[in-house]
Structure formats: structure tokens, C-alpha cells
Amino acid sequence: MNENLLKGNRVLSFDEKRKMMTVVKITSILMLLLGRYILSPLVSSTANKRKPRRLRQGRAELVLCESGNTYYVEREGAADLPVLVFIHGLNSDSTQWLYQRFFFRRAYHLVFIDLPGHGRSPSAVDLSIRTLASDLHEMLLTLRIERPYLYGHSMGANVVLEYSGRGAAKIGLSGIIIHQCSYTNPLRTCLGARLFTALESPVILPFLDFVMRYSKILWVISFIQYLSGYTCLLFRYLFFSGKQSSEELLFISRLAVGCSPRTAACGLLALMKFEARAYLTTISCPTLVLGGEKDRLVRPHASSFIAEQINGAKVVLLREGHQDLIESPDALNYAVQKFIVESSSQGMKADEARN
């Protein structure tokens, strides 16, 4: 091969070729390390100026459960206020609730739980939904929490459904908020459900097994993908509808990097075994079901089905995607606030009638 490259009508010298290759290498390295700062603004809304910021840490403690799972729990607010317990979804952590924390912090005693292997909680021993629901009951007893509102998002909502539907809820609940979760294997209720269902046995299950075997290597790769902006591109079209700010997209992408591929794979396997249809009709506490019209992971019909099965449940479909708690926090927070106020009022009337 010639040592010269043709450019227009003249020939590049060897030194010019070497300089071009150096520029290409430097550009590639910069894109690999800083590409997220270029790609994130390109796929985000310029009208949205919100910038997520971490709020000051509340009272924190670790709770060890009989299952062997250990949970990082953070609390904020006076003990005599109504209790609102937040449980995040897979591949995230409790900092995802920053907009909800800011909104509800003055009127409620807030409890934020990091699922095992997420955030500041140690690695998981057992991520099955039934075990997590049993752990939730144990934590509420340990923390001496009475009559809470339980708010779960995605996988966290599966835990809340399991807890309130299988008779484990020996602690009275003021209400539950089920935010964007499926009532069955999530491959059955996501966008492209037929394709993913067909691929479950031949492709998806072997792939998850591969992820668990080579988690450490894949974790390094996932960090590089985050730096380069690939994760931002993936999450933009997986979790959002396009109304998120660049900073919000980067924020959610950073949370996912903190969760090991093994934990993510184990969590997805646990969700694929989940089935709630047998007990949805037995849930009797006030229930709000939240869905997203543009949610690709949990299609709106799944949220509507859950609300139809639970007696007296209310359903609200927001206009955004799976991360509408970040993308549309105002509409979401007001919907939750309205539900809590109305259910509290109805509860007080019921207590007065009994007395």
C-alpha cells in the first residue's frame, strides 16, 4: 500500500498523513471520554432548564434482614408527620426521587430505601420480589413505621404490589402508589412484547446468564459506554419521551453505572418470574396507579389493567415515558399529593363513622 494519500489533486506527504492520524486518534479518545457531553444535549430538550442536584443527606442507617439482604435507608422529616416510603426501580437508586423529595419534604416523614445491590446498599443475597416484599415488612417493623403510604416505581412497585397483595401487610397501610410496573413478566407488557416473548428462551435468558458470569468485565464496558454517551442515547429512547433536559439524562445515566450488570441481570430475572394477577383483587387499601402514555417498558394498558383489578383504585396516565418522575415531576407530584389528600380525608370519615 502506498505511503501517500490522495487529497483532491495533490498528494499528502507521510508527515501530513501522520498528523491526520494523530488528530483522528485524539478526537476518538475525547469522544470516548467526553462524548456524553456532546450527545446528551443533541437528544434532549433545550426548553427544559432543570438541573438535578443532590439534596442534603437525611438520617441514614443500614437495616439487615433475615434474608441476608442489607438495605440503606434514609429518613427525613418530623416523626409525627404522615409517612411516605419510596422504593426505586431496577438499575437506579433512591436519589432518583430528588424532585419528589423536594416537593414532599415539608409535609411528610420521608423514607427512602436503596434496594440490595443499588445505591449505598451492599450486594444482594436474594432479589426475588417475594423476598424483597418480606424484607420490606421486616424493615417497617424495625423502623417502627405505622400506616405508611408506600410508593414504588418500576421494580419498586412490584415489591409494593407483592407486599400488599400476598397477606404480608400486617402493618396497616394508608395507601399504595403503583408507578409504572407490570402485573406479570415485563416482556409481556413492553413495546414489542411479541418479539421479546419469542426471544425469551433462545436469546434473553442465555444472555442474562452470560451477563452474570462476566459481570466485572461488562461493568467496565458499561462505564466506558456511559463516558462515550452511548448510555445517554440508549436511555433517551428507552426511558424518556424527549422532554428531559440534558442534565436530567446524564443524571439517570450516572445512576445506572452504579448498579453492577450482575445485579441488573438478577433483577430482570426476578421480574420475569413475577405474577400478580392471582391477588390483585384482594388488595383493599387506597391505591393510585400511575402510567405513562409514552412508556416503552410498561405500556399504558398494563397500568390500566392493575387499576381495574384493584377495588376502588384510581389510575392516572401521564404523557411522558418511564422516567416521568424526572421528566414531568410537577404533574406527577400533584397527582400523588391529590391522591394522598383524598384518601386521608376518606380514611378520617371512615374512622368517624366507626366511632
Residue pairs with C-beta under 8 A, 6 or more apart in sequence:
3 14
3 17
4 11
4 12
4 13
4 14
4 17
5 11
5 12
5 17
5 20
6 12
12 20
31 38
31 228
31 229
32 224
32 227
32 228
33 227
33 228
34 227
35 227
35 228
35 229
35 230
36 226
36 227
36 228
36 229
36 231
36 232
36 250
36 253
37 229
37 250
38 229
39 229
39 232
39 233
40 229
40 232
40 246
40 249
40 250
40 253
41 246
43 232
43 233
43 236
43 242
43 249
44 236
44 242
44 244
44 245
44 246
44 248
44 249
45 242
45 243
45 244
45 245
48 243
48 244
48 245
48 248
49 245
50 245
50 247
50 248
51 245
51 247
51 248
52 98
52 99
52 247
52 248
52 251
52 326
53 98
54 95
54 98
55 98
55 101
55 102
55 105
57 74
58 74
58 75
58 76
58 77
58 110
58 112
59 74
59 75
59 76
60 72
60 73
60 74
60 75
60 120
61 72
61 73
62 70
62 71
62 72
62 73
62 121
63 70
63 71
63 73
63 138
63 139
63 142
63 143
64 70
65 71
65 134
65 135
65 138
65 139
66 138
67 125
67 126
67 131
67 134
67 135
68 125
68 126
69 116
69 121
69 124
69 125
69 126
69 131
69 132
69 135
70 116
70 121
70 122
71 113
71 114
71 115
71 116
71 121
71 135
71 139
72 94
72 113
72 114
72 119
72 120
72 121
73 111
73 112
73 113
73 114
73 139
73 143
74 94
74 111
74 112
75 109
75 110
75 111
75 112
75 143
76 101
76 105
76 109
76 110
76 112
77 105
77 106
77 108
77 109
77 110
78 109
79 109
80 109
81 107
81 108
81 109
82 107
82 108
82 109
82 149
82 174
82 340
82 344
83 108
83 109
83 111
83 145
83 146
83 147
83 148
83 149
83 174
84 104
84 108
84 109
84 110
84 111
84 148
84 149
84 151
84 340
85 111
85 113
85 140
85 145
85 148
85 149
85 150
85 151
86 94
86 97
86 100
86 110
86 111
86 112
86 113
86 151
86 152
86 153
86 156
87 113
87 115
87 136
87 150
87 151
87 152
87 153
87 156
87 157
87 159
87 160
88 94
88 96
88 97
88 113
88 114
88 115
88 118
88 119
88 153
88 154
88 155
88 156
89 96
89 153
89 154
89 155
89 156
89 157
89 180
90 115
90 154
90 155
90 259
90 264
90 267
90 268
90 271
91 118
91 255
91 256
91 259
91 264
91 267
92 118
92 119
92 154
92 252
92 255
92 256
92 259
93 114
93 115
93 118
93 119
93 120
93 255
93 258
93 259
94 112
94 113
94 114
94 119
95 119
95 255
96 153
96 252
96 255
96 323
96 325
96 326
97 112
97 325
99 325
99 326
99 329
99 333
100 151
100 325
100 329
100 332
100 333
100 336
101 110
101 112
103 329
103 333
103 337
104 110
104 333
104 336
104 337
111 143
111 145
111 148
113 136
113 139
114 120
114 121
115 121
115 124
115 127
115 132
115 155
115 156
115 159
115 267
116 122
116 123
116 124
116 125
116 126
116 127
116 132
116 263
117 123
117 124
117 127
117 259
117 260
117 262
117 263
117 266
117 267
118 258
118 259
118 263
119 258
123 260
123 263
124 263
124 266
127 263
127 266
127 267
127 270
128 270
128 273
129 155
129 158
129 159
129 162
129 270
129 271
129 273
129 274
130 162
130 166
132 159
132 162
133 159
133 162
133 163
133 166
133 168
134 168
136 150
136 159
136 160
136 163
136 168
137 163
137 168
137 169
137 170
137 171
139 145
140 148
140 171
141 171
145 171
146 171
146 172
147 171
147 172
147 173
147 174
148 171
148 173
148 174
149 173
149 174
149 175
149 176
149 177
149 340
150 160
150 163
150 164
150 173
150 175
150 176
150 177
151 160
151 176
151 177
151 179
151 336
152 158
152 159
152 160
152 161
152 176
152 177
152 178
152 179
152 181
153 179
153 180
153 181
153 325
154 179
154 180
154 181
154 297
154 298
154 322
155 181
155 267
155 270
155 271
156 179
156 181
157 177
157 178
157 179
157 180
157 181
158 181
158 182
158 271
158 274
158 276
160 176
160 177
160 178
161 176
161 178
161 181
161 183
161 276
161 280
161 283
161 306
162 168
162 274
162 276
163 169
164 173
164 176
164 283
164 285
165 276
165 279
165 280
165 282
165 283
166 279
167 282
169 285
173 285
174 285
174 286
174 340
174 343
174 344
174 347
175 285
175 286
175 287
175 288
175 339
175 340
175 343
176 283
176 285
176 286
176 287
176 288
177 287
177 288
177 290
177 336
177 339
178 287
178 288
178 289
178 290
178 303
178 306
179 289
179 290
179 325
180 290
180 291
180 292
180 295
180 297
180 298
180 303
180 322
180 324
181 298
181 302
181 306
182 188
182 189
182 190
182 271
182 274
182 298
182 302
183 189
183 275
183 276
183 277
183 280
183 302
183 305
183 306
183 309
184 274
184 275
184 276
184 277
185 271
185 272
185 273
185 274
185 275
186 271
186 272
186 274
186 297
186 298
187 193
187 196
187 197
187 200
187 204
187 272
188 197
189 298
189 299
189 301
189 302
190 196
190 296
190 297
190 298
190 299
191 296
191 297
191 299
193 299
196 204
200 272
208 265
208 268
208 269
209 265
211 218
211 261
211 262
211 264
211 265
212 261
212 262
212 265
212 266
215 260
215 261
215 262
215 265
218 261
219 260
219 261
222 231
222 256
222 257
222 261
223 257
225 231
226 232
226 253
226 254
226 256
226 257
231 253
231 256
231 257
232 249
232 250
232 253
235 249
235 252
235 253
235 256
236 242
236 244
236 249
237 296
238 296
238 297
238 322
239 252
239 296
239 297
239 321
239 322
239 323
240 249
240 320
240 321
240 322
240 323
240 327
241 292
241 294
241 319
241 320
241 321
241 327
243 320
243 327
243 328
244 323
244 326
244 327
248 326
248 327
251 326
252 323
252 326
276 306
277 309
280 306
280 309
280 310
281 309
281 310
281 311
283 310
283 311
283 313
284 311
286 312
286 339
286 343
286 346
286 347
287 307
287 310
287 312
287 313
287 314
288 313
288 314
288 315
288 316
288 335
288 336
288 339
289 303
289 304
289 306
289 307
289 310
289 313
289 314
289 315
289 316
290 303
290 315
290 316
290 317
290 318
290 332
290 335
290 336
291 298
291 300
291 302
291 303
291 304
291 315
291 316
291 317
291 318
292 298
292 300
292 317
292 318
292 319
292 320
292 321
292 322
292 324
293 300
293 317
293 318
293 319
293 320
294 319
294 320
294 321
295 320
295 321
295 322
295 324
296 321
296 322
297 322
298 322
300 317
303 315
303 317
304 315
304 317
306 313
306 315
307 313
307 314
307 315
314 339
316 335
318 324
318 328
318 331
318 332
318 335
319 328
319 331
320 327
320 328
321 327
324 331
324 332
325 332
